[in-house]
C-alpha cells in the first residue's frame, strides 16, 4: 500500500529540487501542448529556452532578459514578504499601474524643465503611488478585517479604468494629434530611465531589483521584522505569544510590496515602454506571483525565477514570430509551471511510504 | 443627458440577465466553501466555461449543448484544483490563483479562432398570455431557460444544505473535518465532489456571459466577475438566498452603470466602469465585521494521519 507520511520537517533537498522538476515537467507537457497545436515540440521548447541565450541573435535578446526580468523580480520580492506571512497581495498589477501613473504624472508636471532632480522625484512619486494603492487593502484589513485578496484584486480593475481615464484625459500628450497616451518620456532626457551602459539592457530598474533582493535577504535573515514575518507564516500561534503585532506586519508587507510594484511601474513607463497608454501594463503583476512561488519565496530564488520567467516571455515572442506559436500558449505554459510546482511541493512536506503504517 | 431614455421594465429585465452569471458562480462557490475549501480559481473556471460553451455552441449550433460542455469544462478544470489541494496538500490560495492564471491563458488559446463570431441564439421562453402581460411579462416570464435554472439551483442548494442528509454531512466536513473523519465520512471525497460542483456552476456562469449576456467571445471577457462572485459568497454569509439578493444587487449596479453610460451622464465612462468593483469593496468592508457564519475549516487542508 502506498501512502503519504508527513515529514517531521520539510525536506530542504526537495524544496530546492521541486522548481527544477516543475520546469522539466512543464517543458514536457508544454511540448505536448505545442504538438497538439501542430507545432514542432522540440523546436518550440528550444526556441523558448535556448534561442534567447545562445541563438544567432542572442546579442539582441540577452539585454531584454534584464529589461523583462527586473520588474518581475522587483514585484515578486515584495509579494514574497507578504506570502511568507500569509498576507496575500494579489493586486500588484494595480499598484504597478498606479506607480507608473503617479511617477509619470509627477515628472510631466515639470515638462519641459531640465534638471537632474526630476527623475529622482518621479522615482519617489512612483513608489508612493504604489504604496498608497496597496495601503487601501492594508488599512481595510487592519481596521475592518476585510479580505485583502479580494480588495487588492478589485483595485486592479479600478486602476485599469483609471489608467484609461488619464491616458485619454489628464496625462494625454497635448501635441499628440489627439492620439491617446502621454508624452514620450524617452525623448525627454530629464525623465528618461535610460540604459546605464548602452546596449546592456541595464537600467535603474535592474539596479533597484538587485538592491531589493539584497535588502530582502538581509531583512529575512538578520532583522527582527523579517523574523516576525517568517514566524507568522510558519507558526501563527507562536507569533501571537511572541508579541508580533499583526497590524504592523500587514501594513509593512502590503506597503512594501505596493511600493516595489509602484517602482517597477515607474521604471517601466520611463524606460522600456516610454509613455502612459491605455494598455501599457502587460500583466507583470500577475506573472510576478508565479515568480515568487517558483523562487520559493526566497530572495535569491526569486532572482533566478525572474530570469527564467523573463526567458519564457522573450522565447515566447521569438516562437511567436518564428513558429507562429500563439501568444496565449506562453500564458498557458507559465500557468502550467505554477501547477506543477505546487503539485511537486507535496514531496517537500510528505514522504511516500510503502507498506502498512506502524502501530504506535 | 437623457435619463428618460432608460426604461425601468427593461432595466429590471436586463438586471436579471446581468446577475445570472454571478449567481451561478457564487452558488457553486458557496457549496465549495461550505465544505471547507476556498477555491480562488472561480475566474479561471468561468472564462474556461465561457469559451468551451461558446465553441461548442458555435460548432454544434445548439446553445444548450454549449452550456453542458461549459459545465463539464469548468468541472474538469476544478479537478486540477482538487488534485492539488486534496491529494498534493498544496496551499489553497496559491492553487486557486494558479487555476485562474492557467484558465485565462487556456481560454485565450482555445478562443483564438472564435473572435468576432456570433453564437447561435438561445431563445427566450414564451408562455402565451403570461409573457405578453405588460411590465410583469418581460420581467418574470420572458427570459431564457438558464436564468430560471439559476434561481431553481439556488432553491435546490438552499434545501439540500438545510434539510437533507447530504447537506448536513457537507456542512459537518466544512465545520470540523477531523470530527467528520472520525465519524467515518470521506472528507476528501466529499470535498472533491463539492469542488467539481463549484467548477460546473462557474463554467455555466461563464457560458452565460459568452452565449447570452454579451453574446460574443473576447479574451478575458469575464473581467473580474469570478472574483466578484467570491466576494458575493462573503456578502451572503454563506446563505443561498442572500447570494441571490447580492447577485441581483451587483447585477443592478452593472446595468444601471451601463445605462448611465449610454444616457451620456456627465460622469466619465471610466469612472462609471469602476463602480461595480468599488461597490464590491465597500460592501466587503461593511460585512467583514461578522465572520461568525464562515465555515470553521475554511481554507484548511485535511490529511488523515490515521
HADDOCK unambig.tbl for C-alpha pairs under 7 A between the chains (distance, minus, plus):
assign (segid A and resid 140 and name CA) (segid B and resid 285 and name CA) 6.94 0.50 0.50
assign (segid A and resid 144 and name CA) (segid B and resid 285 and name CA) 6.25 0.50 0.50
assign (segid A and resid 144 and name CA) (segid B and resid 288 and name CA) 6.48 0.50 0.50
assign (segid A and resid 144 and name CA) (segid B and resid 289 and name CA) 6.09 0.50 0.50
assign (segid A and resid 145 and name CA) (segid B and resid 288 and name CA) 5.91 0.50 0.50
assign (segid A and resid 145 and name CA) (segid B and resid 289 and name CA) 6.49 0.50 0.50
assign (segid A and resid 146 and name CA) (segid B and resid 284 and name CA) 6.31 0.50 0.50
assign (segid A and resid 146 and name CA) (segid B and resid 285 and name CA) 5.53 0.50 0.50
assign (segid A and resid 146 and name CA) (segid B and resid 288 and name CA) 5.27 0.50 0.50
assign (segid A and resid 150 and name CA) (segid B and resid 227 and name CA) 6.89 0.50 0.50
assign (segid A and resid 150 and name CA) (segid B and resid 231 and name CA) 6.76 0.50 0.50
assign (segid A and resid 151 and name CA) (segid B and resid 281 and name CA) 5.83 0.50 0.50
assign (segid A and resid 154 and name CA) (segid B and resid 277 and name CA) 5.46 0.50 0.50
assign (segid A and resid 158 and name CA) (segid B and resid 274 and name CA) 5.17 0.50 0.50
assign (segid A and resid 158 and name CA) (segid B and resid 277 and name CA) 6.74 0.50 0.50
assign (segid A and resid 161 and name CA) (segid B and resid 270 and name CA) 5.21 0.50 0.50
assign (segid A and resid 161 and name CA) (segid B and resid 274 and name CA) 6.34 0.50 0.50
assign (segid A and resid 162 and name CA) (segid B and resid 270 and name CA) 6.67 0.50 0.50
assign (segid A and resid 164 and name CA) (segid B and resid 270 and name CA) 6.94 0.50 0.50
assign (segid A and resid 165 and name CA) (segid B and resid 270 and name CA) 5.84 0.50 0.50
assign (segid A and resid 328 and name CA) (segid B and resid 105 and name CA) 5.39 0.50 0.50
assign (segid A and resid 328 and name CA) (segid B and resid 108 and name CA) 5.64 0.50 0.50
assign (segid A and resid 328 and name CA) (segid B and resid 109 and name CA) 5.00 0.50 0.50
assign (segid A and resid 329 and name CA) (segid B and resid 105 and name CA) 6.93 0.50 0.50
assign (segid A and resid 329 and name CA) (segid B and resid 109 and name CA) 6.00 0.50 0.50
assign (segid A and resid 331 and name CA) (segid B and resid 105 and name CA) 4.83 0.50 0.50
assign (segid A and resid 332 and name CA) (segid B and resid 102 and name CA) 5.48 0.50 0.50
assign (segid A and resid 332 and name CA) (segid B and resid 105 and name CA) 4.64 0.50 0.50
assign (segid A and resid 332 and name CA) (segid B and resid 106 and name CA) 5.49 0.50 0.50
assign (segid A and resid 335 and name CA) (segid B and resid 98 and name CA) 6.12 0.50 0.50
assign (segid A and resid 335 and name CA) (segid B and resid 101 and name CA) 5.60 0.50 0.50
assign (segid A and resid 335 and name CA) (segid B and resid 102 and name CA) 4.35 0.50 0.50
assign (segid A and resid 336 and name CA) (segid B and resid 102 and name CA) 6.50 0.50 0.50
assign (segid A and resid 338 and name CA) (segid B and resid 98 and name CA) 6.10 0.50 0.50
assign (segid A and resid 339 and name CA) (segid B and resid 98 and name CA) 6.31 0.50 0.50
assign (segid A and resid 342 and name CA) (segid B and resid 84 and name CA) 6.85 0.50 0.50
assign (segid A and resid 342 and name CA) (segid B and resid 90 and name CA) 5.82 0.50 0.50
assign (segid A and resid 343 and name CA) (segid B and resid 84 and name CA) 5.57 0.50 0.50
assign (segid A and resid 343 and name CA) (segid B and resid 88 and name CA) 5.57 0.50 0.50
assign (segid A and resid 343 and name CA) (segid B and resid 90 and name CA) 6.70 0.50 0.50
assign (segid A and resid 346 and name CA) (segid B and resid 88 and name CA) 5.06 0.50 0.50
assign (segid A and resid 346 and name CA) (segid B and resid 89 and name CA) 6.41 0.50 0.50
assign (segid A and resid 346 and name CA) (segid B and resid 90 and name CA) 6.92 0.50 0.50
